[in-house]
Amino acid sequence: MARTKKQEAAPVAEPKTDHDMILQLQEELQFLRQQREAQSQDPEQIQRQQQLVARNTRRAWDSEALVQFNVAQVQVARSIVEENVTDAMQSYTINAGGNRELIMRTTDDVYRNRMMMLTQLQPKNPQQALFQDSMITKTKLDYLNHRNHVNQEMVEIIKEMAAAIRAIGDVSERFYAINEHMVEHCDEISDENALWFDGQLEQMMQNQSADEVNQRVITAESDTDYLLKAAELNRLEIRTLAGLADSLGDHLQECQEHGNELRDEVISLREKVDGTQKRIADRIAPKR
C-alpha cells in the first residue's frame, strides 16, 4: 500500500510587536534617507510634474493629519507622565515624611522602654549585676547598630534622590533646548516671510528654472515618503511611552497604598509601645 505523505501545515507567522514594527520603520527610514541623499537631478515632463505635485499635496495632507495627531498624543503622554510626578511626590511625602518620622520616634520609645526595664532591675549578687550591665550595653549596641544600618540605607536613598533630581534637571535642559530651537526656527521663517512679502517671492517665481521646479517636485516626493514613515514611527513610540506611563502610574498608586497601610501598622504599634511605657511608669510610681 502506498504511503501518503502528510502535508506539513504552514507555520503561522507571529504578529509583529510594536518593537518589531519600530525596527522595521527605522530600517525603511534609513533606506529612504540614503535614497534621498543619492537622488540626482533628472528633468521630467510638465504633466508628470503636475501629477507628482498633486500626489505630493495629497500625501502632505495625510502626513499633516498623522503629525498633528502625534502632537496631541505627545501632549497626552506628557500629561500622564506629569500626573505620575504628582503621584510620586505624594508617595514620597507619605513614606519619606510622615511615616519615617513616626517610626523613628517609635523606635526611640521602644528602646527607651527596654532601657528603663533594665535599669529598674535590682541585682542581688555580682552575677546578676553583671547580667544587668551587659544587657544594658547590648541594648545600647542593638539600638546603635539599627540606627547605623538605617543611616547607611539613607545614604543610598539620598544618592538616588540626587540622581533623580539631576535627571529632572536634564529633562528641563532638553525642554529648554527644543524651545530654543523652535524660537530660532520661527525667527528664521519670520525674517524670510518679510523678504518674501517685500518682493523676493515674486522674483523667485519669475526666475525659477524648469530644472529647479523639477528637483523641488522630486524632493517633495521623497520628503513625503520620509515624513510618513517618521510620523508612523513616532506614533508607535508614543503608544509605547503611554503604556509605560500607565504602568508607572499603577506602580506609584501601589506605593501610596503600601505607605498608607504601613502608617496604620505604625499607629497600631504605637498603641502597643505606649501601653508598655504606661506599665513601666506604673511600676516606677504606681497611681494612687
Phi and psi in degrees as GROMACS dihedral restraints (atoms count N, CA, C in turn):
[ dihedral_restraints ]
;  ai    aj    ak    al  type     phi  dphi    fc
    3     4     5     6     1   -70.6    20    10
    4     5     6     7     1   138.1    20    10
    6     7     8     9     1   -82.7    20    10
    7     8     9    10     1   137.3    20    10
    9    10    11    12     1   -97.5    20    10
   10    11    12    13     1   123.1    20    10
   12    13    14    15     1   -82.5    20    10
   13    14    15    16     1   121.8    20    10
   15    16    17    18     1   -69.6    20    10
   16    17    18    19     1   136.4    20    10
   18    19    20    21     1   -77.2    20    10
   19    20    21    22     1   127.8    20    10
   21    22    23    24     1   -75.7    20    10
   22    23    24    25     1   134.8    20    10
   24    25    26    27     1   -67.9    20    10
   25    26    27    28     1   137.5    20    10
   27    28    29    30     1   -64.6    20    10
   28    29    30    31     1   135.7    20    10
   30    31    32    33     1   -62.2    20    10
   31    32    33    34     1   139.1    20    10
   33    34    35    36     1   -85.6    20    10
   34    35    36    37     1   124.4    20    10
   36    37    38    39     1   -68.9    20    10
   37    38    39    40     1   133.7    20    10
   39    40    41    42     1   -73.7    20    10
   40    41    42    43     1   143.1    20    10
   42    43    44    45     1   -64.4    20    10
   43    44    45    46     1   142.6    20    10
   45    46    47    48     1   -72.9    20    10
   46    47    48    49     1   138.7    20    10
   48    49    50    51     1   -83.8    20    10
   49    50    51    52     1   167.6    20    10
   51    52    53    54     1   -58.5    20    10
   52    53    54    55     1   -36.5    20    10
   54    55    56    57     1   -64.4    20    10
   55    56    57    58     1   -42.3    20    10
   57    58    59    60     1   -63.3    20    10
   58    59    60    61     1   -42.6    20    10
   60    61    62    63     1   -65.4    20    10
   61    62    63    64     1   -37.0    20    10
   63    64    65    66     1   -63.3    20    10
   64    65    66    67     1   -44.6    20    10
   66    67    68    69     1   -62.6    20    10
   67    68    69    70     1   -41.5    20    10
   69    70    71    72     1   -63.7    20    10
   70    71    72    73     1   -43.8    20    10
   72    73    74    75     1   -65.6    20    10
   73    74    75    76     1   -36.0    20    10
   75    76    77    78     1   -64.2    20    10
   76    77    78    79     1   -39.6    20    10
   78    79    80    81     1   -65.2    20    10
   79    80    81    82     1   -42.6    20    10
   81    82    83    84     1   -64.8    20    10
   82    83    84    85     1   -39.1    20    10
   84    85    86    87     1   -63.5    20    10
   85    86    87    88     1   -39.9    20    10
   87    88    89    90     1   -62.6    20    10
   88    89    90    91     1   -41.5    20    10
   90    91    92    93     1   -63.8    20    10
   91    92    93    94     1   -45.7    20    10
   93    94    95    96     1   -64.9    20    10
   94    95    96    97     1   -36.2    20    10
   96    97    98    99     1   -63.9    20    10
   97    98    99   100     1   -44.0    20    10
   99   100   101   102     1   -67.1    20    10
  100   101   102   103     1   -39.1    20    10
  102   103   104   105     1   -64.6    20    10
  103   104   105   106     1   -40.4    20    10
  105   106   107   108     1   -67.0    20    10
  106   107   108   109     1   -38.4    20    10
  108   109   110   111     1   -68.9    20    10
  109   110   111   112     1   -32.0    20    10
  111   112   113   114     1   -90.1    20    10
  112   113   114   115     1    -2.1    20    10
  114   115   116   117     1   -69.6    20    10
  115   116   117   118     1   130.6    20    10
  117   118   119   120     1  -100.0    20    10
  118   119   120   121     1   163.8    20    10
  120   121   122   123     1   -78.4    20    10
  121   122   123   124     1   121.5    20    10
  123   124   125   126     1  -137.0    20    10
  124   125   126   127     1   105.2    20    10
  126   127   128   129     1   -57.1    20    10
  127   128   129   130     1   140.7    20    10
  129   130   131   132     1  -118.5    20    10
  130   131   132   133     1   163.6    20    10
  132   133   134   135     1   -71.4    20    10
  133   134   135   136     1   154.5    20    10
  135   136   137   138     1   -58.4    20    10
  136   137   138   139     1   -41.0    20    10
  138   139   140   141     1   -64.5    20    10
  139   140   141   142     1   -41.2    20    10
  141   142   143   144     1   -63.3    20    10
  142   143   144   145     1   -39.8    20    10
  144   145   146   147     1   -63.7    20    10
  145   146   147   148     1   -42.5    20    10
  147   148   149   150     1   -63.1    20    10
  148   149   150   151     1   -40.8    20    10
  150   151   152   153     1   -64.3    20    10
  151   152   153   154     1   -42.0    20    10
  153   154   155   156     1   -65.4    20    10
  154   155   156   157     1   -39.8    20    10
  156   157   158   159     1   -61.5    20    10
  157   158   159   160     1   -44.8    20    10
  159   160   161   162     1   -63.1    20    10
  160   161   162   163     1   -42.9    20    10
  162   163   164   165     1   -65.5    20    10
  163   164   165   166     1   -42.8    20    10
  165   166   167   168     1   -65.8    20    10
  166   167   168   169     1   -36.2    20    10
  168   169   170   171     1   -62.7    20    10
  169   170   171   172     1   -44.5    20    10
  171   172   173   174     1   -62.5    20    10
  172   173   174   175     1   -44.6    20    10
  174   175   176   177     1   -67.0    20    10
  175   176   177   178     1   -32.0    20    10
  177   178   179   180     1   -64.3    20    10
  178   179   180   181     1   -39.8    20    10
  180   181   182   183     1   -65.2    20    10
  181   182   183   184     1   -40.5    20    10
  183   184   185   186     1   -62.5    20    10
  184   185   186   187     1   -41.6    20    10
  186   187   188   189     1   -63.5    20    10
  187   188   189   190     1   -41.1    20    10
  189   190   191   192     1   -61.1    20    10
  190   191   192   193     1   -42.4    20    10
  192   193   194   195     1   -60.3    20    10
  193   194   195   196     1   -43.2    20    10
  195   196   197   198     1   -71.9    20    10
  196   197   198   199     1   -42.3    20    10
  198   199   200   201     1   -63.4    20    10
  199   200   201   202     1   -45.2    20    10
  201   202   203   204     1   -67.5    20    10
  202   203   204   205     1   -34.3    20    10
  204   205   206   207     1   -61.5    20    10
  205   206   207   208     1   -42.1    20    10
  207   208   209   210     1   -63.7    20    10
  208   209   210   211     1   -36.4    20    10
  210   211   212   213     1   -57.8    20    10
  211   212   213   214     1   -46.5    20    10
  213   214   215   216     1   -64.8    20    10
  214   215   216   217     1   -41.4    20    10
  216   217   218   219     1   -68.4    20    10
  217   218   219   220     1   -33.9    20    10
  219   220   221   222     1   -62.0    20    10
  220   221   222   223     1   -42.6    20    10
  222   223   224   225     1   -63.5    20    10
  223   224   225   226     1   -40.5    20    10
  225   226   227   228     1   -63.4    20    10
  226   227   228   229     1   -46.8    20    10
  228   229   230   231     1   -62.3    20    10
  229   230   231   232     1   -42.1    20    10
  231   232   233   234     1   -64.6    20    10
  232   233   234   235     1   -37.7    20    10
  234   235   236   237     1   -63.9    20    10
  235   236   237   238     1   -41.5    20    10
  237   238   239   240     1   -63.3    20    10
  238   239   240   241     1   -43.0    20    10
  240   241   242   243     1   -63.2    20    10
  241   242   243   244     1   -41.3    20    10
  243   244   245   246     1   -65.1    20    10
  244   245   246   247     1   -35.3    20    10
  246   247   248   249     1   -62.0    20    10
  247   248   249   250     1   -37.3    20    10
  249   250   251   252     1   -63.8    20    10
  250   251   252   253     1   -35.3    20    10
  252   253   254   255     1   -61.8    20    10
  253   254   255   256     1   -43.4    20    10
  255   256   257   258     1   -62.0    20    10
  256   257   258   259     1   -44.4    20    10
  258   259   260   261     1   -63.9    20    10
  259   260   261   262     1   -39.1    20    10
  261   262   263   264     1   -63.7    20    10
  262   263   264   265     1   -41.8    20    10
  264   265   266   267     1   -66.4    20    10
  265   266   267   268     1   -36.2    20    10
  267   268   269   270     1   -65.0    20    10
  268   269   270   271     1   -44.9    20    10
  270   271   272   273     1   -63.6    20    10
  271   272   273   274     1   -39.9    20    10
  273   274   275   276     1   -62.7    20    10
  274   275   276   277     1   -43.0    20    10
  276   277   278   279     1   -61.8    20    10
  277   278   279   280     1   -41.7    20    10
  279   280   281   282     1   -65.1    20    10
  280   281   282   283     1   -48.8    20    10
  282   283   284   285     1   -85.4    20    10
  283   284   285   286     1   -40.5    20    10
  285   286   287   288     1   -87.2    20    10
  286   287   288   289     1   -18.5    20    10
  288   289   290   291     1  -101.1    20    10
  289   290   291   292     1   -89.4    20    10
  291   292   293   294     1   -59.2    20    10
  292   293   294   295     1   -51.4    20    10
  294   295   296   297     1   -62.3    20    10
  295   296   297   298     1   -42.1    20    10
  297   298   299   300     1   -66.2    20    10
  298   299   300   301     1   -44.1    20    10
  300   301   302   303     1   -62.4    20    10
  301   302   303   304     1   -40.1    20    10
  303   304   305   306     1   -65.3    20    10
  304   305   306   307     1   -45.4    20    10
  306   307   308   309     1   -73.6    20    10
  307   308   309   310     1   -29.4    20    10
  309   310   311   312     1   -63.5    20    10
  310   311   312   313     1   -44.9    20    10
  312   313   314   315     1   -67.8    20    10
  313   314   315   316     1   -37.1    20    10
  315   316   317   318     1   -64.3    20    10
  316   317   318   319     1   -39.5    20    10
  318   319   320   321     1   -61.3    20    10
  319   320   321   322     1   -44.7    20    10
  321   322   323   324     1   -58.3    20    10
  322   323   324   325     1   -43.6    20    10
  324   325   326   327     1   -68.1    20    10
  325   326   327   328     1   -37.7    20    10
  327   328   329   330     1   -60.2    20    10
  328   329   330   331     1   -46.9    20    10
  330   331   332   333     1   -73.9    20    10
  331   332   333   334     1   -30.7    20    10
  333   334   335   336     1   -63.7    20    10
  334   335   336   337     1   -41.9    20    10
  336   337   338   339     1   -60.8    20    10
  337   338   339   340     1   -41.8    20    10
  339   340   341   342     1   -66.1    20    10
  340   341   342   343     1   -43.3    20    10
  342   343   344   345     1   -64.3    20    10
  343   344   345   346     1   -36.6    20    10
  345   346   347   348     1   -65.6    20    10
  346   347   348   349     1   -41.8    20    10
  348   349   350   351     1   -62.4    20    10
  349   350   351   352     1   -39.3    20    10
  351   352   353   354     1   -68.0    20    10
  352   353   354   355     1   -40.7    20    10
  354   355   356   357     1   -71.0    20    10
  355   356   357   358     1   -20.4    20    10
  357   358   359   360     1   -80.9    20    10
  358   359   360   361     1   -11.5    20    10
  360   361   362   363     1   -61.6    20    10
  361   362   363   364     1   145.8    20    10
  363   364   365   366     1  -120.9    20    10
  364   365   366   367     1    87.5    20    10
  366   367   368   369     1   -60.2    20    10
  367   368   369   370     1   143.0    20    10
  369   370   371   372     1  -101.2    20    10
  370   371   372   373     1   -13.1    20    10
  372   373   374   375     1  -152.7    20    10
  373   374   375   376     1   169.9    20    10
  375   376   377   378     1   -58.3    20    10
  376   377   378   379     1   -35.2    20    10
  378   379   380   381     1   -63.6    20    10
  379   380   381   382     1   -42.4    20    10
  381   382   383   384     1   -68.8    20    10
  382   383   384   385     1   -36.7    20    10
  384   385   386   387     1   -63.5    20    10
  385   386   387   388     1   -39.4    20    10
  387   388   389   390     1   -64.7    20    10
  388   389   390   391     1   -39.1    20    10
  390   391   392   393     1   -59.5    20    10
  391   392   393   394     1   -46.0    20    10
  393   394   395   396     1   -61.2    20    10
  394   395   396   397     1   -48.4    20    10
  396   397   398   399     1   -64.3    20    10
  397   398   399   400     1   -42.0    20    10
  399   400   401   402     1   -67.6    20    10
  400   401   402   403     1   -35.9    20    10
  402   403   404   405     1   -70.2    20    10
  403   404   405   406     1   -36.0    20    10
  405   406   407   408     1   -63.8    20    10
  406   407   408   409     1   -43.2    20    10
  408   409   410   411     1   -63.6    20    10
  409   410   411   412     1   -45.1    20    10
  411   412   413   414     1   -60.4    20    10
  412   413   414   415     1   -43.5    20    10
  414   415   416   417     1   -62.2    20    10
  415   416   417   418     1   -41.9    20    10
  417   418   419   420     1   -62.4    20    10
  418   419   420   421     1   -43.1    20    10
  420   421   422   423     1   -67.0    20    10
  421   422   423   424     1   -39.5    20    10
  423   424   425   426     1   -58.5    20    10
  424   425   426   427     1   -44.2    20    10
  426   427   428   429     1   -63.6    20    10
  427   428   429   430     1   -46.1    20    10
  429   430   431   432     1   -68.0    20    10
  430   431   432   433     1   -38.5    20    10
  432   433   434   435     1   -63.5    20    10
  433   434   435   436     1   -41.1    20    10
  435   436   437   438     1   -61.9    20    10
  436   437   438   439     1   -46.8    20    10
  438   439   440   441     1   -62.3    20    10
  439   440   441   442     1   -39.9    20    10
  441   442   443   444     1   -64.0    20    10
  442   443   444   445     1   -41.3    20    10
  444   445   446   447     1   -62.0    20    10
  445   446   447   448     1   -43.3    20    10
  447   448   449   450     1   -62.1    20    10
  448   449   450   451     1   -41.0    20    10
  450   451   452   453     1   -60.8    20    10
  451   452   453   454     1   -42.1    20    10
  453   454   455   456     1   -62.8    20    10
  454   455   456   457     1   -42.9    20    10
  456   457   458   459     1   -64.3    20    10
  457   458   459   460     1   -38.6    20    10
  459   460   461   462     1   -65.4    20    10
  460   461   462   463     1   -35.8    20    10
  462   463   464   465     1   -60.3    20    10
  463   464   465   466     1   -44.7    20    10
  465   466   467   468     1   -66.1    20    10
  466   467   468   469     1   -39.2    20    10
  468   469   470   471     1   -63.7    20    10
  469   470   471   472     1   -41.9    20    10
  471   472   473   474     1   -65.1    20    10
  472   473   474   475     1   -35.8    20    10
  474   475   476   477     1   -60.6    20    10
  475   476   477   478     1   -44.5    20    10
  477   478   479   480     1   -65.5    20    10
  478   479   480   481     1   -37.2    20    10
  480   481   482   483     1   -61.6    20    10
  481   482   483   484     1   -44.5    20    10
  483   484   485   486     1   -62.7    20    10
  484   485   486   487     1   -40.8    20    10
  486   487   488   489     1   -65.4    20    10
  487   488   489   490     1   -39.7    20    10
  489   490   491   492     1   -65.1    20    10
  490   491   492   493     1   -42.3    20    10
  492   493   494   495     1   -66.3    20    10
  493   494   495   496     1   -39.4    20    10
  495   496   497   498     1   -62.8    20    10
  496   497   498   499     1   -40.6    20    10
  498   499   500   501     1   -62.4    20    10
  499   500   501   502     1   -40.0    20    10
  501   502   503   504     1   -63.8    20    10
  502   503   504   505     1   -39.8    20    10
  504   505   506   507     1   -62.4    20    10
  505   506   507   508     1   -39.8    20    10
  507   508   509   510     1   -63.9    20    10
  508   509   510   511     1   -40.3    20    10
  510   511   512   513     1   -62.3    20    10
  511   512   513   514     1   -42.1    20    10
  513   514   515   516     1   -60.8    20    10
  514   515   516   517     1   -39.6    20    10
  516   517   518   519     1   -63.7    20    10
  517   518   519   520     1   -37.9    20    10
  519   520   521   522     1   -64.8    20    10
  520   521   522   523     1   -41.8    20    10
  522   523   524   525     1   -61.2    20    10
  523   524   525   526     1   -42.7    20    10
  525   526   527   528     1   -60.3    20    10
  526   527   528   529     1   -43.4    20    10
  528   529   530   531     1   -64.0    20    10
  529   530   531   532     1   -44.5    20    10
  531   532   533   534     1   -69.6    20    10
  532   533   534   535     1   -34.9    20    10
  534   535   536   537     1   -64.9    20    10
  535   536   537   538     1   -42.2    20    10
  537   538   539   540     1   -63.7    20    10
  538   539   540   541     1   -40.7    20    10
  540   541   542   543     1   -61.4    20    10
  541   542   543   544     1   -42.8    20    10
  543   544   545   546     1   -65.8    20    10
  544   545   546   547     1   -37.6    20    10
  546   547   548   549     1   -62.7    20    10
  547   548   549   550     1   -47.2    20    10
  549   550   551   552     1   -62.8    20    10
  550   551   552   553     1   -40.4    20    10
  552   553   554   555     1   -62.9    20    10
  553   554   555   556     1   -47.5    20    10
  555   556   557   558     1   -64.5    20    10
  556   557   558   559     1   -37.5    20    10
  558   559   560   561     1   -64.1    20    10
  559   560   561   562     1   -41.8    20    10
  561   562   563   564     1   -64.5    20    10
  562   563   564   565     1   -45.5    20    10
  564   565   566   567     1   -64.2    20    10
  565   566   567   568     1   -39.4    20    10
  567   568   569   570     1   -63.0    20    10
  568   569   570   571     1   -43.9    20    10
  570   571   572   573     1   -62.0    20    10
  571   572   573   574     1   -41.2    20    10
  573   574   575   576     1   -67.0    20    10
  574   575   576   577     1   -37.0    20    10
  576   577   578   579     1   -60.1    20    10
  577   578   579   580     1   -40.0    20    10
  579   580   581   582     1   -63.3    20    10
  580   581   582   583     1   -41.6    20    10
  582   583   584   585     1   -65.3    20    10
  583   584   585   586     1   -41.3    20    10
  585   586   587   588     1   -59.7    20    10
  586   587   588   589     1   -44.4    20    10
  588   589   590   591     1   -64.6    20    10
  589   590   591   592     1   -32.8    20    10
  591   592   593   594     1   -80.3    20    10
  592   593   594   595     1     7.3    20    10
  594   595   596   597     1   121.6    20    10
  595   596   597   598     1   -11.3    20    10
  597   598   599   600     1   -65.8    20    10
  598   599   600   601     1   -37.1    20    10
  600   601   602   603     1   -64.7    20    10
  601   602   603   604     1   -43.7    20    10
  603   604   605   606     1   -62.9    20    10
  604   605   606   607     1   -40.9    20    10
  606   607   608   609     1   -66.7    20    10
  607   608   609   610     1   -39.0    20    10
  609   610   611   612     1   -61.0    20    10
  610   611   612   613     1   -41.0    20    10
  612   613   614   615     1   -65.8    20    10
  613   614   615   616     1   -41.3    20    10
  615   616   617   618     1   -70.5    20    10
  616   617   618   619     1   -33.2    20    10
  618   619   620   621     1   -94.4    20    10
  619   620   621   622     1    -1.6    20    10
  621   622   623   624     1   -66.6    20    10
  622   623   624   625     1   130.7    20    10
  624   625   626   627     1   -88.3    20    10
  625   626   627   628     1   162.8    20    10
  627   628   629   630     1   -64.1    20    10
  628   629   630   631     1   -37.9    20    10
  630   631   632   633     1   -64.4    20    10
  631   632   633   634     1   -39.1    20    10
  633   634   635   636     1   -66.3    20    10
  634   635   636   637     1   -40.7    20    10
  636   637   638   639     1   -64.1    20    10
  637   638   639   640     1   -44.3    20    10
  639   640   641   642     1   -60.8    20    10
  640   641   642   643     1   -43.7    20    10
  642   643   644   645     1   -64.9    20    10
  643   644   645   646     1   -37.4    20    10
  645   646   647   648     1   -64.7    20    10
  646   647   648   649     1   -40.3    20    10
  648   649   650   651     1   -65.6    20    10
  649   650   651   652     1   -45.1    20    10
  651   652   653   654     1   -64.4    20    10
  652   653   654   655     1   -42.9    20    10
  654   655   656   657     1   -62.8    20    10
  655   656   657   658     1   -38.9    20    10
  657   658   659   660     1   -62.4    20    10
  658   659   660   661     1   -35.2    20    10
  660   661   662   663     1   -64.6    20    10
  661   662   663   664     1   -46.8    20    10
  663   664   665   666     1   -68.8    20    10
  664   665   666   667     1   -33.3    20    10
  666   667   668   669     1   -64.1    20    10
  667   668   669   670     1   -41.3    20    10
  669   670   671   672     1   -68.4    20    10
  670   671   672   673     1   -37.4    20    10
  672   673   674   675     1   -59.0    20    10
  673   674   675   676     1   -47.7    20    10
  675   676   677   678     1   -63.7    20    10
  676   677   678   679     1   -43.4    20    10
  678   679   680   681     1   -64.1    20    10
  679   680   681   682     1   -42.5    20    10
  681   682   683   684     1   -62.9    20    10
  682   683   684   685     1   -43.5    20    10
  684   685   686   687     1   -64.9    20    10
  685   686   687   688     1   -44.3    20    10
  687   688   689   690     1   -64.2    20    10
  688   689   690   691     1   -40.0    20    10
  690   691   692   693     1   -66.9    20    10
  691   692   693   694     1   -38.4    20    10
  693   694   695   696     1   -65.9    20    10
  694   695   696   697     1   -38.8    20    10
  696   697   698   699     1   -62.8    20    10
  697   698   699   700     1   -43.4    20    10
  699   700   701   702     1   -60.0    20    10
  700   701   702   703     1   -40.7    20    10
  702   703   704   705     1   -61.0    20    10
  703   704   705   706     1   -44.1    20    10
  705   706   707   708     1   -66.0    20    10
  706   707   708   709     1   -41.3    20    10
  708   709   710   711     1   -67.4    20    10
  709   710   711   712     1   -37.3    20    10
  711   712   713   714     1   -64.8    20    10
  712   713   714   715     1   -40.9    20    10
  714   715   716   717     1   -63.0    20    10
  715   716   717   718     1   -40.4    20    10
  717   718   719   720     1   -63.5    20    10
  718   719   720   721     1   -42.2    20    10
  720   721   722   723     1   -62.4    20    10
  721   722   723   724     1   -42.2    20    10
  723   724   725   726     1   -61.7    20    10
  724   725   726   727     1   -40.5    20    10
  726   727   728   729     1   -63.4    20    10
  727   728   729   730     1   -40.3    20    10
  729   730   731   732     1   -63.8    20    10
  730   731   732   733     1   -42.6    20    10
  732   733   734   735     1   -63.8    20    10
  733   734   735   736     1   -39.7    20    10
  735   736   737   738     1   -62.4    20    10
  736   737   738   739     1   -45.2    20    10
  738   739   740   741     1   -65.7    20    10
  739   740   741   742     1   -35.4    20    10
  741   742   743   744     1   -65.5    20    10
  742   743   744   745     1   -39.0    20    10
  744   745   746   747     1   -61.5    20    10
  745   746   747   748     1   -41.7    20    10
  747   748   749   750     1   -62.0    20    10
  748   749   750   751     1   -42.0    20    10
  750   751   752   753     1   -63.3    20    10
  751   752   753   754     1   -43.5    20    10
  753   754   755   756     1   -66.4    20    10
  754   755   756   757     1   -35.7    20    10
  756   757   758   759     1   -63.0    20    10
  757   758   759   760     1   -40.8    20    10
  759   760   761   762     1   -63.4    20    10
  760   761   762   763     1   -38.8    20    10
  762   763   764   765     1   -61.4    20    10
  763   764   765   766     1   -41.8    20    10
  765   766   767   768     1   -64.0    20    10
  766   767   768   769     1   -44.3    20    10
  768   769   770   771     1   -63.0    20    10
  769   770   771   772     1   -42.4    20    10
  771   772   773   774     1   -63.8    20    10
  772   773   774   775     1   -38.8    20    10
  774   775   776   777     1   -63.3    20    10
  775   776   777   778     1   -41.5    20    10
  777   778   779   780     1   -66.3    20    10
  778   779   780   781     1   -39.7    20    10
  780   781   782   783     1   -64.6    20    10
  781   782   783   784     1   -40.7    20    10
  783   784   785   786     1   -65.4    20    10
  784   785   786   787     1   -37.3    20    10
  786   787   788   789     1   -60.2    20    10
  787   788   789   790     1   -42.5    20    10
  789   790   791   792     1   -62.6    20    10
  790   791   792   793     1   -38.8    20    10
  792   793   794   795     1   -65.3    20    10
  793   794   795   796     1   -40.1    20    10
  795   796   797   798     1   -66.0    20    10
  796   797   798   799     1   -38.8    20    10
  798   799   800   801     1   -62.5    20    10
  799   800   801   802     1   -42.2    20    10
  801   802   803   804     1   -63.8    20    10
  802   803   804   805     1   -39.3    20    10
  804   805   806   807     1   -63.7    20    10
  805   806   807   808     1   -38.5    20    10
  807   808   809   810     1   -60.5    20    10
  808   809   810   811     1   -40.1    20    10
  810   811   812   813     1   -61.3    20    10
  811   812   813   814     1   -40.8    20    10
  813   814   815   816     1   -67.8    20    10
  814   815   816   817     1   -43.6    20    10
  816   817   818   819     1   -64.0    20    10
  817   818   819   820     1   -43.8    20    10
  819   820   821   822     1   -64.2    20    10
  820   821   822   823     1   -34.8    20    10
  822   823   824   825     1   -64.1    20    10
  823   824   825   826     1   -43.1    20    10
  825   826   827   828     1   -63.7    20    10
  826   827   828   829     1   -41.7    20    10
  828   829   830   831     1   -62.5    20    10
  829   830   831   832     1   -37.8    20    10
  831   832   833   834     1   -66.0    20    10
  832   833   834   835     1   -40.4    20    10
  834   835   836   837     1   -64.8    20    10
  835   836   837   838     1   -39.1    20    10
  837   838   839   840     1   -65.1    20    10
  838   839   840   841     1   -42.5    20    10
  840   841   842   843     1   -62.7    20    10
  841   842   843   844     1   -39.5    20    10
  843   844   845   846     1   -65.0    20    10
  844   845   846   847     1   -32.1    20    10
  846   847   848   849     1   -71.2    20    10
  847   848   849   850     1   -36.7    20    10
  849   850   851   852     1   -68.0    20    10
  850   851   852   853     1   -48.2    20    10
  852   853   854   855     1  -144.2    20    10
  853   854   855   856     1    92.1    20    10
  855   856   857   858     1   -58.8    20    10
  856   857   858   859     1   146.5    20    10
  858   859   860   861     1   -66.9    20    10
  859   860   861   862     1   144.6    20    10
